Amino acid sequence: MRNEIIVRKMLGYCEKLICYCEGYSYETFSQDTKLVEACVFNLSQLGELCHAVDEGFTAAHPDIPWMEMYGLRNRIVHDYDGVNLVLVWEIISGDIPELKKLLQNL
């Protein structure tokens, strides 16, 4: 049950990220400070939730990039060398829609 709740929360963050950036280009995204901050926050929340699921659950679903998302969370939260907006945009525009599909299938 706990893992189901976490997955639902993760889906919510994915949906927000997709919705926030729909119709945007990287140029528009990168110039909108509020949008960038909202997206970075949602990505960090996704990463935090990856650390909250049970180890057995993550092992049973290796197609989900649990460690990579938690690693991104660490980079965002600890601001190692600043946040790379190009990478953030690539994750939102390319990886998040796929992650949403994977999470929906759990």
Order of alpha helices (4+ residues) and beta strands (2+ residues): alpha-alpha-alpha-alpha-alpha-alpha-alpha
